[in-house]
C-alpha cells in the first residue's frame, strides 16, 4: 500500500494498492524530489476514465514496471477533477510536445516541476523504455534536459498570455455572422453534431446556436440544432432505460459511447434540452429531461442535497472482469428471452440489427425512426406503442439492476454541483415541476452550508463530511451563475446578494488587472510553474466566459458600471482572437447580449412569482428578468413597485418604457417575430 490510501479521491484510492510508490501532489512530495534531485512522474486521470484503468492494469499494477518507477522517480498521482489547475498546466505542455492531449496524462518533470517529456496512454514496454532513457539522460546530460525544460516552459507561458488587439472598430454582428458561416461547413447534416468522430456533445455550443438561430430567424440553423438534439436523444449516448448521457460517442451516429456518465455533462444537457423544449415543445426533449433528472436524483443525489461526480465506464462482466460498457449492453438472445413476442417490434425501434450492433454480439440501443412511423408501419396507434416502449424500458431496467453496477465517484465538486443546480432551475422553468425547484434550493443550501467558508472562500471538494481544496475560478463562476438563475425563478434577492458577494471576492482574489482576465487559481494558493487563464470554452464553458456573463447580468441588477467595464474589456480583447467558434461559443453568446435585441424585464406586482412562471416558460434568451412583490432596494427595481398595481417594465440599455399593466402585452413585446 502506498501513500494514496491517505487520500479521499476515489481515483487516487483506486491506485492505493499499486506496487508503484505513489504520492499525492503536496508540498512534501515536491520537496522530496528536490531534496533527492530526482525526476518526477506526474500521472493525471480521473475515476471514470477507461484508458486510465487500462494503463493501471497493464503498467501500474505490474511489479517490473513499478520497480523502474520506484528506483529513480518520485511518483505523483493527480485526480484531474480535484486539481484541474495542475491538469491544465501540464496539458498545455503535452499539447505543445505532441500536438494533442487527453487522459491518462503522463508527464516526466525536473525536480522543480518543469516538464521535459509527456503524453497520454502508453503501452507497458514503451513506458518503461522511455523512463529508462530519460533517467540515463538526466544522469549523463542534465543540462540538455534543463535547457529543453526552459524552452518548453517559455512555450507554456507564451500560450497562457492573451494577445491584445485593437478592436474598437470591430462590427460584432459581422464577426458573429462570419464565424457562423465558417462553423456551418463542419456540421454533420445526417446525424447532427460536427462531422467527425469521436463526437462530444458540447452543450454550450448548441445553446448558443439555438439562441443565434432564434434571434436571426435562421430556420436552417434551428433545424440543425434540433436534428442534433434528437439524434443525441435517440443515440446510445443517451441511456433510454434509466436516463442520463455518457461523456461522448466514439462514432459519427452517437451510437457507442465511452460509457462513463459525468455530472457536468448531464447538468448542462438538462439546461440545453430545457431551453430547446421551451422553443419547440418537442416531447422527446421533455422525456430526456425527466428521465435524466430521475437518474440524477436516484444515483447521484446525497442525503444533504449534494450531487456525486460520476459513474465509471467500466463494470464487472459475467466473468467478474472489469469491462467497458458491460452494464449497458445487450445480446440478441438476452433481449429475446426478456421480451418474447414483443422482440420484433422492440428491435424495430431500437435497431437490434446491423445498425445497432456494436461488437462481440453486443447491441447498444439506438433509434433512427420516430415512433409515429413505426406505429403506422405496424398498424397500431402511437399511444399504444409509446406505452409498450415504457413497459419494455422498465422491464429492461429491472433486469439490468441485477447486474454489477459501474463504480461511483462519490466526491462532490462545487463547480459541478452548481452546474447541476442550474440544470434543475432550467428544467423547472421549462416544465414547472416544483420538485425540480425544491431540489435546486436544497443543493444551493448544501453549497452555502458545506462549501462556503466563514472566511468568504468557496471550497472545491466535499467528501466524508469534509470540505477540502481552496476553490478555483470554475467553482465561483458556476455558483454565481446558479445563484443568479435561482433569483430569476424565486425573486428572492438573497441569491443576488450572495452572487454579488462571491463576485466581489473573485475580483479581489482572482482578477489580474494587467491581463484583464481572471486567473484560474486564487492569489491565496501556492503558485504552479505557470499561471493559467481559462479562456477557451470546451465540454464545460471557460470559467472566464462564465464570469463575463455573470458580470454582465449583475451590472444590470446592481447598476454597477465596474462590472460592465470588466466584461466589455474581456470581450474586446478576445474578439480579434476568435477564429474557432466552437472554442468561444459562450463568448459569442455574450456578444448577442449586447445586441439591439437584448432587453430587461421588471415584474412589479403582488403576484410577481406567478406571472414570472408564464414568462420563464417561454424561450426568451435575450431577456434578463427581475421582479418583486414588495418595495425593493435592488437598483434595477428601486421605486418601481406600487402597492396594488401590476406594472411590467420593458427596458433596453437601461432605458425603460412606460409600464404595461398587461402580461400578454409584455409578452408580445418580448417574443421575437
C-alpha positions in Angstrom: 0.0 0.0 0.0 1.4 3.4 -1.0 0.6 6.9 0.3 -2.6 7.2 -1.7 -4.5 5.3 1.0 -4.4 8.5 3.0 -6.5 10.4 0.3 -10.2 10.7 -0.2 -10.3 10.9 -4.0 -11.9 7.8 -5.5 -9.4 7.9 -8.3 -6.4 8.1 -6.0 -7.8 5.4 -3.9 -8.1 3.1 -6.9 -4.3 3.3 -7.1 -3.6 2.9 -3.4 -2.7 -0.8 -3.7 -0.5 -0.4 -6.8 3.2 -1.5 -6.2 4.2 1.9 -7.5 5.1 4.2 -4.6 2.5 6.8 -5.5 2.3 10.0 -3.6 -0.3 12.7 -3.8 0.6 16.2 -5.0 1.6 18.2 -2.0 4.5 20.2 -0.6 6.2 17.2 1.0 6.2 15.2 -2.3 7.6 18.1 -4.3 10.2 18.9 -1.6 11.3 15.2 -1.7 12.0 15.4 -5.4 14.2 18.5 -4.9 16.0 17.0 -1.9 16.8 13.8 -3.7 17.3 15.5 -7.1 15.0 13.0 -8.8 12.8 13.4 -11.8 9.1 13.4 -11.1 6.5 11.3 -12.8 3.2 13.1 -12.8 0.3 10.9 -13.8 -3.1 12.6 -14.1 -6.5 10.9 -14.6 -10.0 10.6 -13.2 -12.1 7.7 -11.7 -14.4 7.2 -14.7 -11.6 7.2 -17.3 -11.4 3.9 -19.2 -7.9 4.2 -20.6 -6.6 5.3 -17.2 -7.8 1.9 -15.9 -6.2 0.1 -18.8 -2.8 1.7 -18.2 -3.2 0.9 -14.5 -3.8 -2.7 -15.2 -1.0 -3.0 -17.8 1.6 -0.9 -16.1 1.0 0.4 -12.6 -0.1 -2.9 -11.2 2.9 -4.6 -12.7 5.8 -5.3 -10.3 8.5 -4.9 -13.0 7.2 -1.5 -14.2 6.8 -0.4 -10.6 10.4 -1.3 -9.8 11.6 1.0 -12.7 9.4 3.9 -11.5 10.3 3.4 -7.8 14.0 3.2 -8.3 14.6 6.6 -9.9 11.5 8.7 -9.8 9.2 10.5 -7.3 5.8 9.2 -8.5 2.8 11.6 -8.1 -0.8 10.7 -8.9 -3.2 13.5 -9.5 -7.0 13.4 -9.8 -7.7 16.0 -12.5 -11.2 16.7 -11.1 -9.8 17.6 -7.7 -6.8 19.5 -9.2 -7.9 21.0 -12.5 -5.2 23.7 -12.1 -2.4 21.1 -12.2 -4.1 19.3 -15.1 -4.4 22.5 -17.1 -0.7 23.4 -16.9 0.6 20.0 -17.8 -2.0 19.5 -20.5 -0.6 22.6 -22.2 2.9 21.1 -22.0 1.8 17.8 -23.6 -0.2 19.6 -26.3 3.0 21.6 -27.2 5.1 18.4 -27.2 2.7 16.1 -29.1 0.0 18.2 -30.7 -2.8 16.5 -28.7 -3.9 15.8 -25.2 -6.2 13.5 -23.2 -6.2 11.2 -20.2 -4.4 9.5 -18.8 -1.9 12.4 -18.9 1.6 11.3 -18.1 4.5 13.7 -17.6 8.1 13.5 -16.6 9.3 16.7 -15.0 12.5 18.0 -13.4 12.7 18.2 -9.6 11.3 21.7 -9.8 8.2 20.6 -11.6 9.1 21.8 -15.1 8.1 19.1 -17.7 10.6 17.5 -20.1 8.5 14.8 -21.6 4.9 13.6 -21.7 2.0 12.0 -23.5 -1.2 10.2 -22.8 -1.7 6.4 -22.8 1.5 4.3 -23.2 1.9 0.6 -23.5 4.0 -1.1 -20.9 7.2 -1.6 -22.9 7.1 1.9 -24.4 6.6 3.3 -20.9 9.4 1.5 -19.2 11.9 2.0 -22.1 11.2 5.8 -22.2 11.6 6.1 -18.4 14.9 4.3 -18.6 16.2 6.6 -21.4 15.1 9.7 -19.5 16.8 8.6 -16.3 20.0 7.9 -18.2 19.9 11.2 -19.9 19.3 13.0 -16.6 22.4 11.4 -15.2 24.6 11.8 -18.2 23.5 15.2 -19.7 21.2 17.0 -17.3 22.0 20.3 -18.9 20.2 19.2 -22.1 17.1 18.4 -20.2 17.2 21.6 -18.3 17.6 23.5 -21.5 14.7 21.8 -23.1 12.6 22.3 -19.9 13.3 26.0 -20.1 12.3 26.3 -23.7 9.1 24.3 -23.1 8.3 26.4 -20.1 8.6 29.5 -22.2 6.2 27.9 -24.7 3.7 27.2 -21.9 4.0 30.8 -20.7 3.5 32.1 -24.2 0.3 30.3 -24.9 -1.0 31.3 -21.4 -0.9 35.0 -22.4 -3.9 36.5 -24.1 -2.9 38.6 -27.1 -4.4 42.1 -27.0 -5.6 43.6 -30.2 -7.3 46.8 -31.4 -11.0 46.0 -31.6 -12.6 49.4 -31.2 -13.9 49.5 -34.8 -15.0 45.8 -35.0 -18.5 45.1 -36.1 -19.7 42.4 -33.6 -22.6 41.3 -35.9 -20.2 40.9 -38.8 -17.8 38.8 -36.7 -20.7 36.6 -35.5 -22.1 36.1 -39.0 -18.7 35.2 -40.3 -18.0 32.7 -37.6 -21.4 31.1 -38.0 -20.8 30.8 -41.8 -17.4 29.2 -41.1 -18.9 26.9 -38.5 -21.7 25.6 -40.7 -19.1 23.9 -43.0 -18.3 21.4 -40.3 -21.8 20.4 -39.5 -23.0 16.8 -39.9 -26.3 17.2 -41.6 -27.2 13.5 -41.3 -26.7 12.8 -37.6 -26.2 16.3 -36.2 -23.1 17.5 -34.3 -19.8 18.0 -36.0 -18.8 15.9 -39.0 -16.1 13.9 -37.2 -15.6 11.2 -34.6 -15.4 11.0 -31.7 -18.4 13.2 -31.1 -18.6 15.3 -27.9 -21.9 16.8 -27.1 -20.6 20.3 -26.3 -23.9 21.6 -24.8 -22.7 25.2 -24.7 -22.2 25.2 -28.5 -25.8 24.3 -29.1 -27.2 26.7 -26.5 -25.5 29.5 -28.4 -26.5 28.1 -31.9 -30.1 27.8 -30.7 -30.1 31.4 -29.5 -28.4 32.7 -32.6 -30.9 30.8 -34.9 -33.8 32.2 -32.9 -32.6 35.8 -32.8 -31.6 35.8 -36.5 -34.6 33.8 -37.7 -32.3 31.2 -39.2 -34.6 28.3 -39.9 -31.8 26.1 -41.4 -29.6 26.5 -38.3 -32.6 25.9 -36.0 -33.3 22.7 -37.9 -29.7 21.6 -37.5 -29.8 22.1 -33.7 -33.0 20.2 -33.4 -31.5 17.4 -35.6 -28.5 17.2 -33.2 -30.6 17.1 -30.1 -32.9 14.5 -31.5 -30.1 12.3 -32.7 -28.3 12.6 -29.3 -31.6 11.6 -27.6 -32.0 8.6 -30.0 -28.4 7.5 -29.7 -26.7 5.0 -27.4 -25.0 8.0 -25.8 -28.4 8.6 -24.0 -29.4 5.8 -21.6 -33.0 5.5 -22.6 -33.6 2.8 -20.0 -32.5 4.8 -16.9 -31.8 8.3 -18.2 -28.5 10.3 -18.3 -25.9 10.8 -21.0 -22.5 9.3 -21.4 -19.5 11.6 -22.0 -19.0 11.2 -25.7 -19.6 8.9 -28.7 -16.8 7.1 -30.5 -18.7 7.1 -33.8 -20.5 9.5 -36.1 -24.1 8.5 -35.2 -24.0 9.0 -31.4 -24.3 5.2 -31.1 -21.5 3.8 -29.0 -20.3 6.0 -26.1 -17.4 5.9 -23.8 -19.9 4.7 -21.1 -18.9 7.0 -18.2 -21.6 9.3 -17.0 -20.4 12.7 -15.7 -22.4 15.1 -13.6 -21.2 18.2 -15.5 -22.4 16.8 -18.9 -25.8 15.9 -17.6 -26.3 19.3 -15.8 -25.5 21.2 -18.9 -27.6 19.0 -21.1 -30.6 19.4 -18.9 -30.2 23.2 -19.4 -29.9 22.7 -23.1 -32.9 20.4 -23.6 -34.9 22.7 -21.3 -34.2 25.7 -23.5 -34.9 23.8 -26.6 -38.2 22.4 -25.2 -39.4 25.9 -24.4 -38.9 26.9 -28.0 -40.1 23.7 -29.8 -42.3 21.9 -27.2 -40.8 18.7 -28.6 -41.9 15.8 -26.4 -38.7 13.9 -27.0 -36.9 16.8 -25.2 -39.3 16.6 -22.2 -38.7 12.8 -22.0 -34.9 13.4 -21.9 -35.2 16.0 -19.1 -37.5 13.9 -17.0 -35.6 10.6 -17.4 -32.2 12.3 -16.7 -33.3 14.1 -13.6 -34.8 11.0 -12.3 -31.5 9.2 -12.8 -29.5 12.1 -11.2 -31.8 12.1 -8.2 -31.7 8.3 -7.8 -28.0 7.7 -8.4 -26.1 10.9 -7.5 -28.1 12.9 -5.1 -26.8 12.8 -1.5 -28.9 12.9 1.7 -27.6 16.5 2.2 -28.7 17.7 -1.2 -25.4 17.5 -2.9 -24.5 15.5 -6.1 -21.8 12.9 -6.6 -19.5 13.3 -9.6 -19.6 10.3 -11.9 -20.2 6.7 -12.8 -17.4 4.7 -14.3 -17.2 3.5 -17.9 -16.2 0.0 -16.7 -18.2 -2.6 -14.7 -17.9 -6.3 -13.9 -19.0 -8.6 -16.7 -20.3 -12.1 -16.3 -16.8 -13.4 -15.8 -16.3 -10.8 -13.0 -13.7 -8.8 -15.0 -13.9 -5.1 -15.5 -15.2 -4.3 -19.0 -16.2 -1.1 -20.6 -20.0 -0.9 -21.1 -20.7 -4.3 -19.6 -23.6 -2.8 -17.5 -25.3 -1.2 -20.5 -25.2 -3.6 -23.5 -27.4 -6.5 -24.5 -27.1 -9.6 -26.7 -29.9 -10.5 -29.1 -30.5 -13.8 -27.1 -31.0 -11.8 -23.9 -33.5 -9.5 -25.4 -35.5 -12.3 -27.0 -35.7 -14.1 -23.7 -36.9 -11.0 -21.9 -39.3 -9.6 -24.5 -40.7 -12.7 -26.0 -43.3 -11.9 -28.7 -42.5 -8.2 -28.4 -39.0 -8.7 -29.6 -39.6 -8.0 -33.3 -41.4 -4.7 -32.6 -38.7 -3.7 -30.0 -36.0 -4.4 -32.5 -37.6 -2.1 -35.0 -37.5 0.8 -32.5 -34.0 0.1 -31.0 -32.3 -1.4 -34.1 -31.4 -4.9 -32.9 -29.8 -5.3 -36.4 -26.7 -4.3 -38.2 -27.3 -0.6 -37.4 -27.4 -1.2 -33.7 -24.7 -3.9 -33.4 -21.6 -2.8 -31.5 -19.1 -5.7 -31.2 -18.9 -9.3 -29.9 -22.6 -9.8 -30.4 -23.5 -6.8 -28.1 -26.0 -4.2 -29.0 -26.2 -0.7 -27.8 -29.8 0.6 -28.1 -30.2 3.3 -30.8 -33.3 4.8 -32.5 -33.3 6.1 -36.1 -37.1 6.4 -36.7 -39.7 8.2 -34.7 -42.5 6.2 -33.1 -45.2 7.6 -35.3 -43.6 6.0 -38.4 -43.1 2.6 -36.7 -46.6 2.6 -35.3 -48.0 3.3 -38.7 -45.9 0.5 -40.3 -47.2 -1.9 -37.7 -50.8 -0.7 -37.8 -51.0 0.3 -34.2 -51.5 3.7 -32.6 -48.6 5.8 -31.5 -50.1 6.0 -28.0 -50.1 2.2 -27.8 -46.5 2.0 -29.0 -45.4 4.7 -26.5 -46.9 2.6 -23.7 -45.2 -0.6 -24.9 -41.9 1.3 -25.1 -42.3 2.5 -21.5 -43.1 -1.0 -20.3 -40.1 -2.5 -22.2 -37.7 0.1 -20.7 -39.0 -0.6 -17.2 -38.6 -4.4 -17.7 -35.0 -4.0 -19.0 -34.3 -1.6 -16.2 -35.3 -4.1 -13.5 -33.3 -6.8 -15.3 -30.2 -4.5 -15.6 -30.3 -3.5 -12.0 -29.4 -7.1 -11.1 -26.0 -6.6 -12.9 -22.9 -5.3 -11.2 -23.2 -1.5 -11.4 -20.4 0.8 -12.6 -18.2 2.2 -9.8 -19.4 5.5 -8.3 -17.2 8.5 -7.8 -18.7 9.8 -4.6 -16.9 13.1 -4.2 -19.0 16.3 -4.5 -17.3 19.1 -6.6 -18.6 22.6 -6.1 -18.5 23.6 -9.7 -20.2 20.5 -11.0 -22.9 20.8 -8.3 -23.6 24.3 -9.3 -23.9 23.2 -13.0 -26.4 20.6 -11.9 -28.2 23.1 -9.7 -28.7 25.4 -12.7 -29.9 22.4 -14.7 -32.7 21.8 -12.2 -33.6 25.5 -12.3 -33.8 25.5 -16.1 -35.9 22.3 -16.0 -38.2 24.0 -13.5 -38.7 26.9 -15.9 -39.5 24.6 -18.8 -41.7 22.1 -17.1 -43.0 23.9 -14.0 -42.3 20.9 -11.8 -42.0 22.1 -8.2 -39.9 19.1 -7.3 -37.1 20.5 -9.5 -37.1 23.8 -7.7 -37.1 22.1 -4.3 -34.0 20.1 -5.3 -32.3 23.2 -6.7 -32.8 25.1 -3.4 -31.6 22.1 -1.4 -28.4 22.0 -3.4 -27.9 25.7 -3.1 -28.2 25.4 0.7 -25.8 22.5 0.6 -23.2 24.7 -1.2 -23.7 27.5 1.3 -23.5 25.3 4.4 -20.8 22.9 3.4 -18.7 24.6 0.7 -18.7 28.3 1.5 -16.3 29.1 4.4 -16.7 31.7 7.0 -13.7 33.4 5.5 -15.5 34.1 2.3 -13.9 31.5 0.0 -15.5 28.5 -1.6 -14.1 25.0 -1.2 -13.7 22.8 -4.3 -14.3 19.4 -3.0 -16.5 17.7 -0.4 -16.3 14.1 0.9 -16.8 12.3 4.2 -18.4 15.4 5.6 -15.3 17.4 5.0 -14.6 20.3 2.5 -11.1 20.4 1.1 -9.1 22.3 -1.6 -9.4 26.0 -1.9 -11.9 26.8 -4.7 -10.9 27.6 -8.3 -12.4 30.2 -10.6 -14.7 27.4 -12.0 -16.3 27.0 -8.6 -17.0 30.7 -8.2 -18.3 31.3 -11.7 -20.7 28.4 -11.7 -22.0 29.0 -8.2 -22.6 32.7 -9.1 -24.4 31.7 -12.3 -26.6 29.2 -10.4 -27.5 31.8 -7.7 -28.5 34.3 -10.4 -30.7 31.5 -12.0 -32.3 30.9 -8.6 -33.1 34.6 -8.3 -34.7 34.5 -11.7 -37.3 32.0 -10.6 -37.8 32.9 -6.9 -37.3 36.7 -6.9 -35.5 36.2 -3.5 -32.9 38.9 -3.6 -30.7 36.9 -1.1 -29.5 34.9 -4.1 -28.4 38.0 -6.0 -26.6 39.4 -2.9 -24.8 36.0 -2.4 -23.8 36.1 -6.1 -22.5 39.6 -5.7 -20.6 38.7 -2.6 -18.9 35.9 -4.4 -18.2 38.1 -7.4 -16.5 40.7 -5.3 -14.4 38.0 -3.7 -13.4 36.8 -7.1 -12.5 40.2 -8.3 -10.3 40.6 -5.2 -8.5 37.2 -5.4 -8.6 36.1 -9.0 -8.7 39.1 -11.2 -5.5 40.1 -13.0 -5.6 43.8 -13.8 -2.6 43.5 -16.1 -4.1 40.9 -18.3 -7.8 41.9 -17.8 -8.8 38.3 -17.1 -9.3 36.1 -14.1 -6.7 33.6 -13.1 -7.9 30.1 -12.6 -6.4 29.9 -9.1 -6.7 32.3 -6.2 -3.8 34.5 -5.1 -4.0 32.6 -1.8 -2.9 29.3 -3.5 0.7 28.1 -4.0 1.9 29.1 -7.4 2.4 26.4 -10.0 5.0 26.6 -12.8 2.7 28.8 -14.9 -0.3 31.0 -14.3 -3.4 29.6 -16.1 -6.1 31.8 -17.6 -9.0 29.6 -18.7 -10.3 31.3 -21.8 -11.5 28.7 -24.4 -14.8 27.0 -24.0 -14.7 23.2 -24.1 -17.0 20.5 -22.9 -17.5 22.9 -20.0 -17.5 26.6 -20.9 -14.4 28.5 -19.8 -14.5 30.0 -16.3 -13.7 33.4 -17.7 -16.5 33.4 -20.2 -19.0 32.4 -17.5 -17.6 35.1 -15.2 -18.0 37.6 -18.0 -21.7 36.7 -18.4 -22.2 36.9 -14.7 -20.7 40.3 -14.5 -22.9 41.5 -17.4 -26.1 40.3 -15.6 -25.1 41.7 -12.2 -24.1 45.0 -13.7 -27.7 45.4 -14.7 -29.2 44.2 -11.5 -26.9 46.4 -9.3 -26.3 49.2 -11.8 -22.6 48.5 -11.4 -20.5 50.2 -14.1 -17.3 48.5 -13.0 -18.7 45.0 -13.6 -19.8 46.2 -17.1 -16.3 47.7 -17.8 -14.6 44.4 -16.9 -16.9 42.4 -19.1 -16.5 44.8 -22.0 -12.7 44.8 -21.7 -12.5 41.0 -21.7 -14.7 40.8 -24.8 -12.8 43.5 -26.6 -9.5 41.7 -26.1 -10.9 38.3 -27.2 -12.9 39.3 -30.3 -9.8 39.5 -32.6 -8.7 36.1 -31.4 -12.0 34.2 -32.1 -11.1 32.1 -35.1 -12.5 28.8 -34.0 -16.2 29.4 -33.0 -16.6 26.1 -31.1 -14.0 27.3 -28.6 -15.7 30.6 -28.0 -19.4 29.8 -28.1 -20.1 31.1 -24.6 -18.3 34.4 -25.5 -20.4 34.5 -28.7 -23.5 34.1 -26.6 -22.3 37.1 -24.6 -21.9 39.2 -27.8 -25.6 38.5 -28.5 -26.4 40.0 -25.1 -25.0 43.3 -26.4 -27.2 43.3 -29.5 -30.2 45.6 -30.0 -32.5 42.6 -29.4 -31.5 42.3 -25.7 -34.0 43.6 -23.2 -34.7 43.6 -19.5 -38.0 43.0 -17.8 -39.1 44.1 -14.3 -42.2 42.4 -13.0 -43.6 44.5 -10.1 -46.9 43.2 -8.8 -48.3 41.3 -5.8 -48.3 38.0 -7.7 -44.9 38.6 -9.5 -43.7 35.0 -9.0 -46.9 33.5 -10.6 -46.6 35.9 -13.5 -43.0 35.0 -13.8 -43.8 31.3 -14.4 -45.6 32.3 -17.6 -42.6 34.4 -18.7 -39.9 31.9 -17.8 -41.7 29.1 -19.6 -41.1 31.0 -22.9 -37.9 30.9 -24.8 -36.5 34.4 -24.2 -32.7 34.1 -24.2 -32.4 37.8 -25.0 -34.3 38.9 -21.9 -32.9 39.5 -18.3 -35.7 39.1 -15.8 -36.2 40.7 -12.4 -39.2 41.0 -10.2 -40.6 41.8 -6.8 -43.8 41.6 -4.8 -42.9 44.4 -2.5 -40.8 47.6 -2.3 -37.3 46.7 -3.3 -33.9 48.5 -2.9 -32.3 46.5 -5.7 -31.1 49.3 -8.0 -32.8 47.8 -11.1 -36.2 47.6 -9.2 -35.9 50.7 -7.0 -39.0 52.9 -6.9 -40.8 50.6 -9.4 -43.2 48.7 -7.1 -46.5 50.4 -6.4 -48.8 48.6 -3.9 -52.0 47.3 -5.6 -50.7 47.8 -9.1 -49.5 45.3 -11.7 -46.6 47.0 -13.5 -44.3 45.4 -16.1 -41.3 47.4 -17.3 -39.6 46.5 -20.5 -36.2 48.1 -20.7 -33.3 48.3 -23.1 -29.8 49.6 -22.4 -31.0 50.8 -19.0 -33.8 52.9 -20.6 -37.3 51.7 -19.7 -40.7 52.2 -21.5 -43.7 53.3 -19.5 -45.0 50.3 -17.5 -47.6 48.0 -19.0 -50.4 46.5 -17.0 -51.0 43.5 -19.2 -48.7 40.5 -19.2 -49.8 39.4 -22.6 -48.9 42.8 -24.0 -45.5 42.5 -22.4 -45.0 39.0 -24.0 -45.9 40.4 -27.4 -43.1 43.0 -26.9 -40.5 40.3 -25.8 -41.1 37.4 -28.2 -39.2 37.9 -31.4 -41.3 37.7 -34.5 
